Amino acid sequence: MNIPIFTVDAFTDEPFSGNPAGVCVLDSPLDEKLMQNIAFEMNLSETAFLNKKDDGSYGLRWFTPVVEVDLCGHATLASSHILWETGKEDKSTELHFNTRSGLLKANFKNGGIELDFPLIESKPIETPKGLIKALGVEPVNLFKTGWNYIAELDSEKTVRNVKPDYDLLQALEAWGTIITAKSAMEGYDFVSRFFAPAKGVKEDPVTGSAHCALAPYWMNRFGKNKFKAYQASERGGTVGVRVDGNRVYITGNAVTVLSGSMNV
């Protein structure tokens, strides 16, 4: 069986930056074990699997090399890009994705891709000692979503210089850790990095889903609902973010860097 597969750099308009995602466009759903094996073979932070349904929407699932995840922004952006770029859908069409996190939408707007995602709330917590040791720095503020820490640090420079102990991070209660700070760069509001070793992703280059929690966090800090953010990983990427009610609108670009088929 030959399965069409693409590698797309998301949240960038230049190859070899942003966050690479695998995208498989399927005629019918694959066995879960096979999807996991394909994601393991691709060895990217996420590989997305799409299949079109009778109502015109798409089933969409995301796998890291080791596990299926509930929400993934960059692989959804990459999937939307492929559907439009390959002509499977017209850019005037709003895409609907049925996922573990409910209905997600994508639109092509002003030369970019806008994703309609759920807002993720967080609450302040006491800082676990293990987190300070894992990051090598004490947060200014610490919040927690249902599954991730949000650690605000004192500066962008501190965020960029953190060298986490991934074994210690993996031992913490939350499976993911977001570090963030106000941006020192002109034109940007905040920066972040994201670590998820428990999901097989030590540091994710650019994380759309993390911005579903970062957006309301910084909305409360800045008193506004629209941001330009930068994820300061080695590859780096720019993310547009807007909060509207209980939804977060995430905007970015994407570039196809590889297309072919996988023989399984």
C-alpha positions in Angstrom: 0.0 0.0 0.0 1.3 3.4 -1.0 0.3 6.3 1.3 0.8 9.9 0.1 2.9 11.7 2.7 4.3 15.3 3.0 6.6 17.1 5.3 5.6 20.7 6.0 7.4 23.4 7.9 4.7 25.2 9.9 4.6 28.7 11.4 7.2 29.9 8.9 7.3 31.1 5.3 10.9 29.7 4.8 12.0 26.1 4.5 14.1 24.6 7.3 12.6 26.8 10.1 9.3 26.7 12.0 8.0 23.3 13.1 8.1 20.3 10.7 5.0 18.1 10.6 4.2 14.9 8.6 0.9 14.9 6.8 -0.8 11.8 5.4 -3.9 12.3 3.3 -5.9 9.0 3.4 -8.8 7.6 1.4 -10.0 5.7 4.5 -8.8 5.5 8.1 -5.8 3.5 9.0 -5.2 1.1 11.8 -4.1 2.9 14.9 -0.9 0.8 15.3 0.0 1.5 11.7 -0.4 5.3 12.2 1.8 5.1 15.3 4.4 3.2 13.3 4.4 5.8 10.5 4.8 8.6 13.0 7.7 6.7 14.6 9.3 6.3 11.2 8.8 10.0 10.4 10.3 10.9 13.8 8.8 14.4 13.8 7.1 16.0 16.8 3.7 15.1 15.2 2.4 13.4 12.1 -1.2 14.1 11.1 -3.6 11.7 9.5 -6.5 13.0 7.5 -9.5 11.3 5.9 -12.4 13.0 4.3 -15.9 12.2 5.5 -19.2 12.1 3.6 -20.2 15.5 5.0 -17.1 17.2 3.6 -15.3 17.4 6.9 -12.1 15.6 7.8 -11.2 13.2 10.5 -7.9 14.3 11.9 -5.6 12.5 14.3 -2.0 13.4 15.5 0.8 11.1 16.6 4.2 11.9 18.1 6.8 9.2 17.6 5.5 7.5 20.7 1.9 8.4 21.4 -1.3 9.9 20.1 -2.1 13.5 21.3 -5.3 15.4 21.9 -4.5 18.7 20.3 -1.8 19.8 17.8 -1.7 23.2 16.2 1.3 23.0 13.8 0.2 19.7 12.3 -3.3 21.1 11.8 -1.9 24.2 10.1 0.3 21.9 8.0 -2.7 19.7 7.1 -4.7 22.7 6.0 -1.8 23.9 3.9 -1.6 20.6 2.1 -5.3 20.4 1.4 -5.2 23.8 -0.3 -1.8 23.5 -2.0 -2.6 20.1 -3.6 -6.0 21.4 -4.8 -8.0 18.9 -2.7 -9.9 21.9 -1.3 -10.3 25.5 -2.6 -8.8 28.3 -0.5 -12.2 29.9 -0.3 -13.4 26.8 1.6 -13.5 26.7 5.4 -12.0 23.4 6.5 -13.6 21.4 9.3 -11.7 18.9 11.3 -13.2 16.3 13.7 -10.7 15.6 16.4 -10.2 14.5 20.0 -10.6 18.1 20.9 -13.8 18.6 19.1 -14.5 20.5 15.9 -11.5 22.6 14.7 -11.7 25.0 11.7 -9.2 26.6 9.3 -9.5 29.5 6.9 -7.1 31.0 4.4 -7.0 34.7 5.3 -4.7 37.5 4.1 -2.2 35.2 2.7 -2.0 33.1 5.9 -3.8 30.2 7.6 -6.1 31.0 10.6 -7.0 28.1 13.0 -10.0 28.2 15.2 -9.0 26.3 18.4 -10.4 26.0 22.0 -9.2 28.3 24.7 -7.3 26.5 27.4 -7.6 28.0 30.9 -4.9 27.8 33.6 -4.8 28.5 37.3 -2.0 29.7 39.6 -0.2 27.0 41.6 2.7 26.8 44.1 6.0 26.0 42.3 7.1 22.4 42.8 10.7 22.2 43.8 11.3 19.7 41.1 10.3 22.2 38.4 12.9 24.8 39.6 15.6 22.1 39.5 14.5 20.9 36.1 14.6 24.4 34.6 17.5 25.7 36.5 15.6 29.0 37.2 12.7 30.0 39.5 9.5 31.3 37.7 8.1 34.7 38.4 4.7 33.2 38.1 3.5 29.6 37.7 0.2 28.5 36.3 -1.1 25.1 35.3 -3.6 23.9 32.7 -5.1 20.4 32.9 -1.8 19.0 31.6 0.9 21.7 31.2 2.8 24.1 33.4 3.0 27.8 32.3 6.2 29.2 33.9 6.6 33.0 33.4 10.3 33.9 33.6 11.9 37.3 34.3 13.0 38.0 30.7 13.2 36.8 27.1 17.0 36.3 27.6 16.3 33.9 30.5 13.7 32.0 28.4 16.3 31.6 25.6 19.1 30.5 27.9 17.2 27.8 29.8 18.8 24.4 29.4 16.3 22.0 31.0 16.9 18.6 32.6 14.5 16.5 30.5 14.6 13.5 32.9 13.5 15.8 35.7 10.8 17.4 33.6 9.5 14.0 32.6 9.1 13.0 36.3 6.8 16.0 37.1 3.1 15.8 37.4 2.3 17.7 34.2 3.5 16.2 31.0 4.4 19.5 29.4 6.1 22.7 30.4 5.8 26.1 28.7 8.2 28.8 29.6 7.4 32.3 28.6 8.3 36.0 29.1 7.5 39.4 27.7 9.3 39.9 24.4 12.3 42.2 24.1 12.0 42.2 20.3 10.3 45.1 18.6 6.8 44.1 17.2 6.4 41.0 19.4 4.4 40.7 22.6 5.8 37.5 24.2 8.1 34.6 23.6 7.9 31.0 24.7 9.4 27.6 24.6 7.7 24.2 25.1 9.0 20.9 26.5 7.2 17.6 26.4 9.6 14.7 27.0 6.8 12.5 28.4 5.2 12.6 24.9 8.5 11.8 23.1 9.2 15.5 22.2 12.0 17.0 24.3 11.5 20.5 22.8 8.8 21.3 20.3 10.0 24.0 17.8 6.7 25.9 17.5 3.6 24.8 19.4 0.2 26.0 18.3 -1.7 24.2 21.1 0.5 25.9 23.8 -0.7 29.3 22.5 -4.3 28.2 23.3 -3.1 28.6 27.0 -0.6 31.4 26.5 -3.2 33.7 24.8 -5.6 33.9 27.8 -2.6 34.1 30.2 -1.1 37.1 28.5 -4.5 38.6 27.8 -4.9 38.9 31.6 -1.4 40.4 31.9 -1.5 42.8 29.0 -5.2 43.7 29.0 -5.6 43.0 25.2 -6.7 40.1 23.1 -4.4 40.1 20.1 -0.7 39.2 20.0 2.3 38.6 17.9 4.3 35.8 19.5 7.6 34.1 18.9 8.6 30.6 19.9 12.3 30.8 20.7 13.4 27.3 19.9 16.5 26.6 17.8 14.3 26.6 14.6 12.0 29.4 15.8 8.6 30.5 14.5 6.1 33.3 14.5 2.6 32.8 15.7 -0.3 35.3 15.5 -2.8 34.9 18.3 -6.3 36.3 19.0 -8.7 35.5 21.8 -12.5 35.7 21.1 -14.7 34.3 23.8 -13.8 30.7 24.5 -11.9 30.4 21.2 -8.3 31.2 20.3 -7.5 32.1 16.7 -3.9 31.1 15.7 -2.4 32.4 12.5 0.7 31.2 10.6 2.2 30.3 7.3 3.6 27.0 6.0 6.0 25.6 3.4 6.0 22.1 1.9 9.6 20.7 1.9 9.0 17.1 1.0 6.3 15.1 -0.8 6.2 11.4 -1.8 4.6 8.1 -0.7 5.3 5.6 2.1 5.2 1.9 1.2 3.6 -0.1 4.0 
